Each structure stands twice: as structure tokens, then as C-alpha cells.
Amino acid sequence: MTVAMEKTEKPEKSQGVEPAAPVKRVRKVSRSMVIAAILVIWLVLFAVLRGKQTLTLAAADLTDLHRWFNDVNDSIGANRNSNPLFLYFFNEIRLVIDNLVTFVQELISQPPAGRPVPQIGWLGVVGIAGYVSWAVGNWRVALLAVAGFTFLGLQGLWQESMDTLVLILCAVFVALLFAIPLGVWAGLSDRVNRIITPFLDFMQTMPTFVYLAPLTLFFLIGPASATIATMIYAAPPTIRITAHAIRTVPETTVEAADSMGATRRQSLMKVLLPMSKRTVVMGVNQTIMAALAMVTIAALIDAPGLGKTVVSALQTLDVGTAFNAGLAIVVLAIVLDRVTTAASTREEAARGSKNRFLTWRRPLLAAGAVVTAVLVYMSNTYLWAAEFPGEGRTGSTISSTADSVTTWVQDNLSGLTNAFRDALTNGLLNPFQAVLTDSPWWLVGAALIALAVVLGGWRAGITTAVCVGLLLGTGVWSDAMTTMASTLVATVLVMLIGVTFGVWMGRSALVDRLLRPTLDAAQVMPPFVYLVPFLALFGATRFTAIVAAVVYATPVAIKIVADGVRNVPETTVEAATSAGCNTWQIITKVQLPMARSALTLATNQGLIYVLSMVVVGGLVGAGALGYDVVAGFSQGQLYGKGLAAGLAIVLLGVMFDRITQAAARRTSA
């Protein structure tokens, strides 16, 4: 049989049939190689075409779009009291909000007609704050609230703090009127959830300052516009969290209620809402924190309160006054945060507690209500209980101490801080900004679109192309590129810090317990507060704005990276350890590669947080779009340019958000 096979094979060999050649492997071009090629081509063309077609616009120059915005603003101002849309819609809304704010102001912050002081003086407000904190939380939170509100008076900022509190209460009240029902509806209906999600994304992606210019167009400058802007910015967290709470109620519980004959309304009121109450209160907490952050920013449109004090101090470089007012904002934020957090956990804490005083809670609350009513009466009747005693010497001491520290830092550390500032500015920021601002506009646009396609796919590329085209239409292309340079440099610094501390937290439970309270406190602080210490260290420069943005955005990046590292399976880490990998190899070869989606998400959030500080930085020398927006509020002839700059910030935010989100999805896939 072997011989027969050999005979049959011989004719094939004689016919010249050769065995098949081995298949050659085609080397796949990696994404990083394509990105590197795009950047190299960009740099080569930049070197050849530098300074051409950059679309630079001087600070006082306007385009046709800017003039058209100015004309629209003037036209609306002239027809505000004759146009039916304003007479019966916008003016009515403004009137209702103004009346609400005025009513609450006359209660606790501003004297009404015929009285030298508000209806409820400081003693009554402190009593109400302590009682409400005790009723919704516990006695520890009540002591914190009483101490916090008393400290606001000792700072000499009682009225400013109450004005801020008034705007927060009004904005949160109006926001919750529609946010909770809308959140419940979105939790019950998939269609509603799909419809409102893009709007919520847009509202949360848009930097806070961008709300201000359009709102002043329709509602004028003042408390009404500030309250409405705060309401729009603060509502999305409650809507999202309420919808999530409704959706996470176990289906078996709902089915059990249905089987017992409960109607849809009864199921909602007796099952869904009670079981999701804790999560909904957490959403209210987030709305209050967002309102506090926004209400200080709204000082640019003449919102009264602590924000106006901070803005005025920053504009005159008065670090002491800015620090004192910023500290008051932090104290108010901590009190409001702790009260609402305690409210969300009180029932669980009460169920798990064996405190014998819980049986006396209702009688004690009734007695506390009587005491609070007496304090309110006294503050309404007696001047000493209405006007906070003293002259705010604690605040004067804080301000003078901050000024002394600032002077010492500038005298003794200016060499070090200036060297650090100049090194980072000249070594990183200036070259990167030059590439963006001195390249022809079409080259930058093509490079951005190409990078978007490589990182996020064709949809991200199309979104980027639309954003680039609209950026050109705004007439502030050069300023947008300057802002983009600062934003990207700040984001790089955010990710360096975020990855370093995030990996440390993700690998160590002890480090997580130590760092997380600090990160939580940093996220509670409103953006303005970050500027004050860095203004003392680095002066009024764009570098100050970048450092403040880095500190503002870093906590969220650290948390996301830490969660990503922590979620890497322990079995994978143990396998790498048993294979002989050291700590550095485990981090770089196992944990970070497996947490790539978390890294991309952290980059996304870092970009958005940094971009939200753009206009805040405009107050301390950041220039570019931030300066344009601020100038638009303060100089009437630049209103249109400021509005266009706000639109440009939105476009940058949408572009960055879509690219990084698409990149995160591709990485996860």
C-alpha cells in the first residue's frame, strides 16, 4: 500500500506542484501609531505655516455675529414691556421668582418696609437651623449647624450669608417642584428616561457661567436670573438620582403590591417612594451642593450674598477679604451637606440604635419646637436678638491673618513659586498654546477631527467636525484655542495626580479611609474658594487659574481611578504575584490596563471639571474665553462677544465630552 501511494505522488511531483507557502502575518497598525502620525504631520505643517490664517481677534474687536447679539440684546431691552412674549411669559416668571426671593429675604436677611431689621433675626435663624437639623438628623448635626451659623455672624458676614442662603433655598425649592416629579416619571417610563437623558447630559456638561448670559437676556440682571440659573444647574442631580432610585426598587416588591390589588398610584405612594426615600434625599443633597456652587458664581449677574463679596475681593486682589468670605461659603456648604446627609441616613441609624432617648424623641421635638418659637419671637421683637452682636472681629482677624500670610509668602516664597510657575508655563503651556493658536485654523480643525475619529470613532469625528465649524462661526477661534491649551494642560496634570493617588487609594484600604474625607470636603467647596490661596501664591496669572482648576478637578479623577483599580479581580492580581511580578509590574501591566475604562472616564470628568473653571479663572488673569465672558457682563458693548465666548465654551465641552465618552466605550469593549 505504501508503494502504491508513492507511485501516485510521483506524477504530482513531476508536474511541478509545490507545497503552499506559509501565510505572511500582516502587522496591524495600532491606534497609538496613528495618533503619533497625526501629531507629527501637524507639527511639521505648523513649522512651515506658523502664524498664517490664525483668525486672531483683538480684545475690543467684534465680528458681525457679536454685533448681531448686541442688537438683539438692545432690541429685547427696548421691547421688553411691549412684546406679548415678555409681558405674559418671561416677565411673569421673573415677577414670581422676584416675589419669592423678596419674601424670604424679608424673613431672614433684608429689612422690609417699616422695620429696621428682618422679620426673623439672627437668634431665631440659629434656633431654626438647630431645630431643623435635629429633627431631620441628630443632635450632633444640630450642634454643628448652630456652631456654623454662629461662626458666620462672628465673621461679620451674617447678612451676606443669609442672602446666599435665601437664593439657595428659593432655587432648590423651585427645582424640587419639578425635578422630583420628573425623576419619578423617568423612573417609571423608559421612553421618558430616553427623552430627558440627552437634555440632562447637556445641562451638566455645560459650564455654569454659560447659563448666565442668555438668562440675563430674558430675565435681566438680578436675583431672579440668579435663582433661575441656579435652579437649572441644580435640578439634574435630583432628576437622575430619583429616577435611579425608582428603578432600583426590587421588582418582587412591586409585584407583591400588584398581586394584592394595589393601583398604580397606591404602588407609587406606598411602595416605590417610601423604599427610595433615602436615595431621593441624597439627590436633594446633591442639588443643594450644586446650588451653593452656582449661587456664588451668579454674583456676576448681581446676585447678592457671599459670591459678590468674593468677586469684588478677587477683582481688587484683596486676598484677606476673599479668604474670609470663601471660608464662610465653605462653612455654609459643610453645614448644608451634613444636615441633608444625616437626613438620608436617620431612619436606618435609628433602627440600628438602642438609645433609650429615641422613645422620648417626639416629646423632645415638641419641646424643642416651643423653644424655637420663643427664640423666633424674641428675634422679631428685640433688637439685640435681631442684629448679630459684635463687629465681626473674628472675620477681621481672619482677613488680617490671611493678608499677613500672603505677604510672608510673597516675600519669602516668591522665588520658589515663581520658578515653578515659569518652568511649567514656559516648558509646557506656552509651546502647547503656540501649536494651537499659531497653526492655521484649518490645520487645527483637521487634526482635531482626525484625532476624534481615531480615539472615539466616526460619530465622535462628526460631532467634532460640527463643533469646529460652530467654533469658527463664534468669531473667537483664537481665544478658544488658548482656552483649549490651558484646559488640556490642566487635564494632563489632573490625570498625573489622579493616577498616582488613585492607584494608591485603590491598593490600600487605609489610604482610602485617610484620603476620602479630604476628597469629599474638596468636592463640597464651591469653585471660587480654590482661587484665593493660589492667588496669594502665584499672583493674578493664567497659571493661577490652571492650578485652581487642577485642584478643583483632581478629587473626582482620584475617586474614579481608585474605584477602577479596586474593581480589578483579586484573582488576577494574585496570579500575577504568584508569577513573580513585583509591585510596579502589577500596577503597570495588570491593574492600570484592566482599569482603562475608568482611566478614560476619569479623563472625561477631569476635562469637564477643568472647563467649568474657565470663566472663574478669567477673574484672575486667565484671559481668553473666560475674560470674554466676564467682560461681556461688565461692558455692554462686549455683551455679544461674551455670549459668543460662552457658546464656544459649550462647544469645547461637548466636543471633549463626546470624544472621551466614545473612547471610554471603545476601551471597555
C-alpha positions in Angstrom: 0.0 0.0 0.0 2.9 2.3 0.7 4.4 1.6 -2.7 1.0 2.5 -4.3 1.0 5.8 -2.5 4.5 6.6 -3.6 3.6 5.9 -7.2 0.6 8.2 -7.1 2.7 11.0 -5.5 5.5 10.8 -8.1 3.4 12.1 -11.0 2.4 15.2 -8.9 6.0 16.0 -8.2 6.8 15.5 -11.8 4.2 18.1 -12.8 5.9 20.7 -10.7 3.3 21.1 -8.0 5.0 22.8 -4.9 3.7 22.9 -1.3 1.8 26.0 -0.3 4.0 28.8 1.0 3.5 29.9 4.7 1.0 32.8 5.2 2.7 36.1 6.0 1.4 37.9 9.0 0.2 41.4 8.3 1.3 43.8 11.0 -1.7 45.8 12.3 -1.2 49.5 12.8 -2.0 50.4 16.4 -4.1 53.3 17.4 -1.2 54.9 19.2 0.8 54.8 16.0 -1.9 56.6 14.0 -2.2 59.2 16.7 1.6 59.7 16.7 1.5 60.1 12.9 -1.3 62.7 13.1 0.7 64.7 15.6 3.9 64.5 13.6 2.2 65.7 10.5 0.6 68.5 12.5 3.9 69.7 13.9 5.6 69.6 10.5 2.9 71.7 8.9 2.9 74.0 11.9 6.6 74.7 11.5 6.0 75.5 7.8 2.8 77.6 8.2 3.2 79.1 11.6 1.3 82.4 12.1 -0.9 82.1 9.0 -4.7 82.1 9.0 -4.9 82.0 12.8 -8.1 84.1 13.0 -6.8 86.3 15.8 -9.2 88.8 17.2 -8.2 91.7 19.5 -10.0 92.1 22.8 -12.0 95.1 21.7 -12.8 93.9 18.2 -16.2 92.5 17.3 -17.5 90.3 14.5 -20.8 90.6 12.7 -22.2 87.8 15.0 -21.2 89.8 18.1 -22.8 92.9 16.8 -26.0 91.0 16.0 -26.1 89.7 19.5 -25.7 93.2 20.8 -28.5 94.4 18.5 -30.8 91.5 19.8 -30.0 92.5 23.4 -30.8 96.1 22.7 -34.0 95.2 20.8 -35.2 93.0 23.6 -34.5 95.7 26.1 -36.5 98.2 24.1 -39.5 95.9 23.6 -39.5 94.2 27.0 -42.6 96.0 28.1 -44.5 95.7 24.9 -43.7 92.3 23.4 -46.5 89.8 24.5 -44.0 87.0 25.0 -42.3 89.1 27.6 -45.4 90.7 29.0 -47.2 87.4 29.6 -44.4 84.9 30.0 -40.9 85.9 30.8 -41.9 89.0 32.9 -44.4 87.0 34.8 -41.8 84.3 35.6 -39.4 87.0 36.7 -42.1 88.6 38.9 -43.0 85.3 40.6 -39.3 84.5 41.3 -38.6 88.0 42.5 -41.5 88.0 44.8 -40.4 84.6 46.3 -36.9 85.8 46.8 -38.0 89.1 48.3 -40.4 87.3 50.7 -37.7 85.0 52.0 -35.2 87.9 52.1 -37.5 89.9 54.3 -37.8 87.0 56.6 -34.2 86.5 57.4 -31.8 88.8 55.6 -33.2 92.2 54.4 -35.4 94.6 56.4 -38.9 95.0 55.0 -40.6 98.4 54.7 -41.3 99.9 58.1 -38.8 97.7 60.0 -35.0 98.3 60.6 -34.3 94.6 60.7 -35.7 91.4 59.0 -38.7 89.6 60.5 -36.5 86.9 61.9 -33.2 88.0 63.4 -30.0 86.0 64.0 -31.2 84.3 67.2 -34.3 83.0 65.5 -32.4 81.8 62.4 -29.8 80.0 64.6 -32.7 78.4 66.6 -34.5 77.3 63.4 -31.3 75.9 61.9 -30.5 73.9 65.1 -34.1 72.6 65.4 -34.5 71.5 61.8 -31.0 69.8 61.9 -32.0 67.9 65.0 -35.4 67.0 63.6 -34.1 65.6 60.3 -30.8 64.4 61.6 -29.4 64.1 65.2 -28.1 66.3 68.0 -24.6 66.2 66.7 -25.7 67.7 63.4 -27.8 70.2 65.3 -24.7 71.4 67.3 -22.7 71.6 64.0 -25.5 73.8 62.4 -25.7 76.1 65.5 -21.9 76.5 65.6 -21.6 77.0 61.9 -24.3 79.7 61.7 -22.9 81.4 64.8 -19.5 81.5 63.1 -20.9 83.2 60.1 -22.0 86.0 62.3 -18.7 86.2 64.1 -17.0 86.6 60.7 -19.1 89.8 60.2 -20.8 88.2 57.2 -24.2 87.5 58.6 -26.3 89.4 56.1 -24.2 88.2 53.1 -24.5 84.6 54.3 -28.3 84.9 54.8 -28.6 86.4 51.3 -26.7 83.4 49.9 -28.9 81.1 52.0 -32.1 82.8 50.6 -31.1 82.2 47.0 -30.2 78.6 47.7 -33.5 77.9 49.5 -35.5 79.5 46.7 -33.6 77.8 43.9 -33.8 74.4 45.5 -37.5 74.8 46.3 -38.4 75.7 42.7 -36.0 73.0 41.3 -37.5 70.3 43.5 -41.1 71.2 42.5 -40.4 69.8 39.0 -37.2 67.7 39.5 -38.7 65.1 41.8 -41.9 64.5 39.8 -39.9 64.4 36.6 -37.4 62.0 38.2 -40.3 59.7 39.3 -41.8 59.8 35.8 -38.4 58.9 34.2 -38.0 56.1 36.7 -41.4 54.7 35.7 -41.2 55.2 31.9 -38.2 54.1 29.8 -39.4 56.4 27.0 -39.4 59.5 29.2 -35.9 58.5 30.5 -34.6 58.2 27.0 -36.0 61.6 26.1 -34.7 63.6 29.1 -31.3 62.0 29.4 -29.7 64.0 26.5 -31.1 67.2 28.0 -29.7 66.3 31.4 -26.3 65.5 29.8 -26.3 68.8 28.1 -27.2 70.7 31.2 -24.5 69.1 33.2 -21.8 69.3 30.5 -22.4 73.0 30.0 -20.1 75.1 32.2 -22.0 77.0 34.9 -21.2 80.5 33.6 -22.7 79.8 30.2 -26.2 79.8 31.8 -25.8 83.4 32.8 -25.7 85.4 29.6 -28.9 84.0 27.9 -30.8 84.3 31.1 -29.9 87.9 31.6 -31.2 88.5 28.1 -34.7 87.3 29.1 -34.8 87.9 32.9 -32.5 90.9 33.4 -29.7 91.1 35.9 -30.6 90.4 39.5 -31.9 87.8 41.9 -34.5 86.3 39.5 -31.9 85.5 36.9 -29.5 84.2 39.6 -32.2 82.0 41.0 -33.3 80.6 37.7 -29.7 79.9 36.6 -29.1 78.2 39.9 -32.3 76.1 39.5 -31.4 75.0 36.0 -27.9 73.9 37.1 -29.0 72.3 40.3 -32.0 70.3 39.1 -30.4 67.5 37.0 -28.8 65.6 40.0 -32.2 65.2 41.7 -33.9 64.1 38.4 -31.2 61.5 37.7 -31.0 60.1 41.3 -34.7 60.0 41.8 -35.2 58.0 38.5 -32.4 55.7 39.6 -34.0 55.2 43.0 -37.4 54.3 41.5 -35.7 51.9 39.0 -33.7 50.1 41.7 -36.7 49.1 43.9 -36.9 45.3 43.7 -39.4 44.1 41.2 -40.6 41.3 43.5 -41.8 44.0 46.0 -43.7 45.8 43.2 -45.2 42.5 42.0 -46.3 41.7 45.5 -48.1 45.0 45.8 -49.8 44.5 42.4 -50.9 41.0 43.4 -52.6 42.5 46.5 -54.7 44.7 44.2 -52.8 48.0 44.7 -53.4 50.6 42.0 -50.6 52.3 40.2 -51.0 55.3 42.4 -51.0 53.2 45.6 -48.0 51.3 44.4 -46.1 54.6 43.8 -47.2 56.2 47.1 -47.0 53.2 49.4 -44.1 51.2 47.9 -41.9 52.9 45.4 -41.5 56.3 47.0 -41.1 55.1 50.6 -38.4 52.5 49.6 -36.5 55.0 47.5 -36.8 57.9 50.0 -33.2 57.6 51.2 -31.8 57.8 47.7 -34.1 60.7 46.8 -32.8 62.7 49.8 -29.3 62.0 48.6 -30.3 63.6 45.3 -31.6 66.6 47.2 -28.2 66.8 48.9 -26.5 67.0 45.5 -28.9 69.6 44.3 -28.2 71.8 47.4 -24.5 71.4 46.8 -24.8 72.3 43.1 -27.0 75.3 44.1 -24.4 76.6 46.5 -21.7 76.3 43.9 -23.8 78.2 41.3 -25.2 80.8 43.6 -21.8 82.2 44.3 -20.9 82.3 40.6 -24.2 84.1 39.9 -22.7 87.1 41.7 -21.6 88.1 38.2 -25.2 88.9 37.4 -25.7 90.9 40.6 -26.8 88.1 42.8 -26.5 89.2 46.5 -24.5 87.3 49.0 -21.1 85.9 49.7 -20.3 85.4 46.0 -20.5 89.2 45.4 -18.0 89.7 48.3 -15.6 87.1 46.8 -15.8 88.5 43.3 -15.2 92.1 44.4 -12.3 91.0 46.5 -10.7 89.0 43.7 -11.1 91.9 41.3 -9.2 94.1 43.7 -6.7 91.3 44.6 -7.8 91.6 48.3 -6.8 88.1 49.4 -7.9 88.6 53.1 -11.5 89.6 52.3 -11.8 86.9 49.7 -10.4 84.3 52.1 -12.8 85.3 54.8 -15.8 85.2 52.5 -14.6 81.9 50.9 -14.3 80.4 54.4 -17.9 81.4 55.1 -19.0 79.7 51.9 -17.2 76.5 53.0 -18.8 76.6 56.4 -22.3 77.0 54.9 -21.5 74.2 52.5 -20.4 71.8 55.2 -23.5 72.6 57.4 -25.9 72.0 54.5 -24.1 68.9 53.4 -24.1 67.3 56.8 -27.7 68.1 57.5 -29.0 66.6 54.3 -26.7 63.6 54.6 -27.9 63.0 58.1 -31.5 63.2 56.9 -30.9 60.5 54.3 -29.5 58.1 56.9 -31.5 59.0 60.0 -34.1 56.2 59.8 -31.6 53.5 59.3 -29.4 54.9 62.1 -32.5 55.0 64.4 -33.4 51.4 63.6 -29.9 50.2 64.4 -29.6 52.2 67.6 -30.5 51.1 71.1 -30.5 54.6 72.5 -33.3 54.9 75.2 -33.8 58.5 74.3 -35.4 57.5 71.0 -38.6 56.7 72.8 -38.7 60.3 74.0 -37.9 61.8 70.6 -41.4 63.1 69.8 -41.9 64.8 73.2 -38.4 66.3 73.0 -39.1 67.6 69.5 -42.3 69.2 70.6 -40.4 70.9 73.5 -37.7 72.0 71.0 -40.4 73.5 68.7 -41.7 75.6 71.6 -38.2 76.8 72.5 -37.5 77.6 68.8 -40.8 79.6 68.6 -39.7 81.6 71.6 -36.4 82.4 70.0 -38.1 83.5 66.8 -40.4 85.7 68.8 -37.5 87.3 70.7 -35.6 87.9 67.4 -38.7 89.6 65.9 -39.2 91.8 69.0 -35.8 92.7 70.4 -33.0 94.5 68.5 -30.3 92.6 70.4 -31.7 89.3 69.2 -32.2 90.6 65.6 -28.8 92.2 64.9 -25.8 89.9 65.3 -23.8 91.3 68.3 -20.3 92.5 67.8 -18.4 94.0 64.9 -17.2 90.8 63.2 -13.8 90.9 64.9 -13.3 87.2 64.1 -13.6 88.0 60.4 -11.3 90.9 60.7 -8.7 88.7 62.4 -9.1 86.1 59.7 -8.7 88.7 56.9 -5.7 90.3 58.5 -4.1 86.9 59.2 -4.7 85.9 55.5 -3.1 89.2 54.4 -0.1 88.6 56.6 0.4 85.1 55.4 0.0 86.3 51.8 2.6 89.0 52.4 5.0 86.5 54.0 4.6 84.0 51.2 5.2 86.7 48.6 8.3 87.9 50.4 9.8 84.6 51.2 8.5 82.0 48.8 8.0 84.1 45.7 11.3 82.9 44.2 10.3 79.3 44.6 6.7 79.7 43.4 7.6 82.0 40.5 10.3 79.5 39.4 7.7 76.7 39.5 5.2 78.8 37.7 7.6 79.9 35.0 9.0 76.4 34.5 5.6 74.9 33.8 4.4 77.9 31.8 7.5 78.1 29.6 8.1 74.4 29.4 4.7 73.1 28.8 1.9 75.7 28.5 3.5 78.2 26.1 4.7 75.6 23.5 1.4 73.8 23.5 -0.6 77.0 23.3 1.6 78.2 20.4 0.9 75.0 18.4 -2.9 75.6 18.8 -3.0 79.3 18.4 -0.3 79.8 15.7 -1.4 77.0 13.5 -3.8 77.7 10.6 -7.3 77.2 11.7 -8.0 74.5 9.1 -4.9 72.6 10.2 -6.1 72.6 13.9 -9.6 71.6 12.8 -8.4 68.8 10.6 -6.1 67.4 13.3 -8.9 67.6 16.0 -11.3 65.7 13.7 -8.7 63.1 12.8 -7.9 62.5 16.5 -11.6 62.3 17.3 -12.1 59.6 14.7 -9.1 57.6 15.9 -10.0 57.9 19.6 -13.8 57.7 19.5 -14.9 56.6 16.1 -16.8 58.2 13.2 -19.6 59.6 15.4 -17.2 61.4 17.6 -15.5 62.7 14.4 -18.7 64.0 13.1 -19.5 65.7 16.4 -16.1 67.3 16.5 -16.4 68.5 12.9 -19.7 70.2 13.8 -18.2 71.7 16.9 -15.2 73.0 15.0 -17.4 74.6 12.3 -19.5 76.3 15.0 -16.4 77.5 16.8 -15.3 79.2 13.6 -18.8 80.8 13.5 -18.5 82.3 17.0 -15.6 84.5 15.9 -13.5 83.7 18.9 -11.4 80.9 17.4 -8.0 82.1 18.7 -9.4 82.6 22.3 -11.0 79.2 22.1 -7.6 77.6 21.2 -5.9 79.4 24.1 -8.6 78.1 26.4 -8.2 74.6 24.9 -4.5 74.7 25.6 -4.9 75.6 29.2 -7.7 73.0 29.6 -5.6 70.2 28.1 -2.5 71.1 30.1 -4.6 71.2 33.3 -6.2 67.9 32.4 -2.8 66.3 32.0 -1.8 67.5 35.4 -5.1 66.3 36.8 -4.5 62.8 35.4 -1.0 62.6 36.7 -2.1 63.4 40.2 -5.3 61.3 39.8 -3.5 58.2 38.6 -0.8 58.5 41.3 -3.2 58.9 44.3 -6.0 56.8 42.7 -3.7 53.8 42.4 -2.5 54.3 46.0 -6.1 54.5 47.3 -7.2 51.6 45.2 -4.5 49.3 46.5 -4.7 50.4 50.2 -7.9 50.5 52.3 -6.1 52.5 54.9 -5.1 55.2 52.4 -8.6 55.2 51.1 -10.0 55.9 54.6 -7.5 58.7 55.2 -7.8 60.4 51.8 -11.6 60.1 51.1 -12.8 62.6 53.7 -10.4 65.2 52.3 -11.6 64.5 48.7 -15.2 64.7 49.9 -14.6 68.1 51.5 -12.8 69.3 48.4 -15.8 68.5 46.3 -18.1 70.3 48.6 -16.2 73.6 48.2 -17.5 76.0 45.5 -15.1 76.8 42.7 -14.4 80.4 43.8 -12.8 79.2 47.0 -10.0 77.5 45.2 -8.7 80.7 43.7 -7.9 82.5 46.9 -4.9 80.6 48.2 -3.3 80.3 44.7 -3.9 84.0 44.1 -1.6 84.6 47.1 1.0 82.0 45.9 1.2 82.8 42.2 -0.4 86.2 41.7 -3.0 87.1 39.1 -1.9 85.0 36.1 -3.3 82.3 33.9 -1.1 79.8 35.8 -3.1 80.6 39.0 -6.3 79.7 37.1 -4.8 76.4 35.9 -3.6 75.4 39.3 -7.1 76.2 40.8 -8.7 74.1 38.1 -6.4 71.2 38.8 -7.2 71.3 42.5 -10.9 71.5 41.7 -10.9 68.6 39.2 -8.4 66.3 40.9 -10.7 64.8 43.6 -13.2 63.3 41.1 -10.4 61.9 39.0 -8.7 60.3 42.0 -12.0 58.6 43.1 -12.8 57.2 39.7 -9.2 55.8 39.2 -9.3 54.3 42.7 -12.6 52.6 42.0 -11.3 51.2 38.7 -8.2 49.8 40.4 -10.2 48.4 43.2 -12.5 46.6 40.8 -9.7 44.6 39.2 -10.3 40.9 40.2 -8.2 39.8 43.1 -7.6 36.5 41.5 -5.9 38.3 38.6 -3.6 40.2 40.9 -2.8 37.0 42.9 -2.0 35.2 39.7 0.4 38.0 38.7 2.0 37.9 42.1 2.5 34.1 42.0 4.1 34.5 38.6 6.8 36.7 40.2 5.7 40.2 39.3 6.8 42.9 41.6 4.5 45.8 42.7 5.4 48.1 39.8 4.8 45.4 37.3 1.4 44.5 38.8 0.4 48.2 38.7 1.6 48.9 35.1 1.0 45.5 33.5 -2.2 44.3 35.3 -4.2 46.9 37.2 -3.9 50.0 35.1 -4.5 48.1 31.8 -7.6 46.4 33.3 -8.8 49.8 34.6 -8.5 51.5 31.2 -12.2 52.4 31.0 -12.0 54.0 34.5 -9.0 56.0 33.3 -10.8 57.2 30.3 -13.9 58.1 32.4 -11.6 60.0 34.8 -10.1 61.9 31.9 -13.7 62.8 30.7 -14.7 64.1 34.1 -11.4 65.9 34.6 -11.8 67.7 31.4 -15.4 68.8 32.2 -14.4 70.0 35.7 -11.4 71.9 34.4 -13.5 73.5 31.7 -16.1 74.6 34.2 -13.4 76.7 35.9 -12.5 78.6 32.7 -14.6 81.7 33.5 -13.7 81.6 37.2 -10.1 81.8 36.1 -11.0 84.8 33.9 -11.3 86.8 37.1 -7.6 86.3 38.0 -5.9 86.8 34.7 -6.6 83.6 32.7 -7.7 85.6 29.7 -9.2 84.0 26.5 -12.8 82.8 26.7 -13.0 83.4 30.5 -12.1 87.0 30.1 -14.5 87.4 27.2 -17.4 86.1 29.3 -16.6 88.3 32.3 -16.1 91.4 30.1 -19.4 90.7 28.4 -21.2 91.1 31.8 -19.3 94.2 32.8 -19.1 96.1 29.5 -22.3 96.5 27.5 -20.6 96.8 24.1 -18.9 93.4 24.6 -22.1 91.6 25.6 -22.3 89.9 22.2 -18.7 88.7 22.3 -19.2 87.4 25.8 -22.3 85.5 24.7 -20.3 84.0 21.7 -17.5 83.1 24.1 -20.0 81.3 26.4 -21.2 79.4 23.3 -17.6 78.5 22.5 -17.1 77.0 26.0 -20.2 74.9 25.5 -18.8 73.6 22.1 -15.5 72.8 23.7 -17.3 70.9 26.5 -19.5 69.0 24.1 -16.5 68.1 21.9 -14.3 66.9 24.8 -17.2 65.0 26.4 -18.2 63.1 23.2 -14.6 62.2 22.3 -13.7 60.9 25.8 -17.1 59.1 26.3 -16.7 57.4 22.9 -13.1 56.5 23.8 -14.3 55.1 27.1 -16.9 52.9 25.4 -14.4 51.6 22.8 -11.9 50.9 25.6 -14.5 48.9 27.6 -15.5 47.0 24.5 
